[in-house]
Amino acid sequence: MPPPSNVQSFRQLCRNTVVNLRPIRLLAPTSSRSFSASVPAPTPAPAPNSHSTDPTFSSVSPDEVSHFNALASSWWDPQGPSRILHLMNPLRHDFIRSCRSSVLDDPPPPSTGLKYLDIGCGGGIFAESAARLSSTASVTAIDPSSEVLSVAKAHARRDPALQSKLSYMNTPIEQLPLPNTPKDGYDVVSVFEVIEHVSHPAQFLDLCTPFVKPGGWLVLSTIARTWMSWLTTNVVAEDLLRIVPRGTHDWRKYINEEELRSHFLQKRTGWTEPRCMGVIYLPGLGWKEVNGSEKIGNYFFAVRRTGEST
């Protein structure tokens, strides 16, 4: 205990410390949404040319779009606010390759002429890199933000080789026309760092899945909803280290791997071979695969379409 003469100054120091800490989210979240708690069962008829069963449903959050619009100009700065996305991109390709190479079909699936659909492409970090692969025939990349897409398109114009393989569309998934037949779908449908920004994830995924062709993969990345992820992503990454812009993540929207597994294997049909890879960001070293870390933080998840999915 400090000397009596210093008690007043000591108390003032404590009060100042508390005041200075107020901007940091020191109180852990107490509730979260249910993964399957989507909008109520729709009753209206679907709109023309729409594959959503509810014409009033939107996967787009104006607040989320506004947040990412503010980051648009710095999207391609490898040292800017999107730095950890640039660092994560090689692992995205590693995970897709590991999923595709794990298939033991006879004959094996084609390894060239692949079609990608990148949902929520942002500034195009993954879409561009996928289009540059020699095994890629085409990449269709969509995003609801016209401001972010303008940055993606401007960056892609720097490389004429991308013009014939990469196309951007300013649209949410619910307004993208469905393939004419399942076989006209995509070999890889990617949803990277998107689903934790969606209010109704189960319904959103149901809008994404029809675009996966039989034998193709739905691949996504997100964050587990745990105390550790709240501490690392909200408090440390956003509030303390500021390596991620504040307000990027809402812990209540995080999704656990077992929720995704249950959604595809128990609540839906036509999906098999779930794959998961946990990753951890190490300052100075980048993203590293760590077995079991999908239970506490960032992870990749994928499922393969076997036929007609419901």
Buried (B, 14 or more C-beta within 10 A) or exposed (E): EEEEEEEEEEEEEEEEEEEEEEEEBEEEBEEBBEBEEBEEEBEEEEEEEBBBBBBEBBBBBEEBBEBBBBBBBBBBEEEBBBBBBBBBBEBBEBBBEBBBEEEEEEEEBEEEEBBBBBBBBBBBBBBBBBBBBEEBBBBBBBBBBEBBBBBBBEBBEEEEEBEEBBBBBBBBBBBBEBBEEBEEBBBBBBBBBBBBBBBBBBBBBBBBBBBBBBBBBBBBBBBBBBEEBBBBBBBBBBBEEEEBBEEBBBBEBBBBBEBBBBBBBEEBEBBEBBBBBBBBBEEEEBBEBBEEBBBBBBBBBBBBBEEEBE
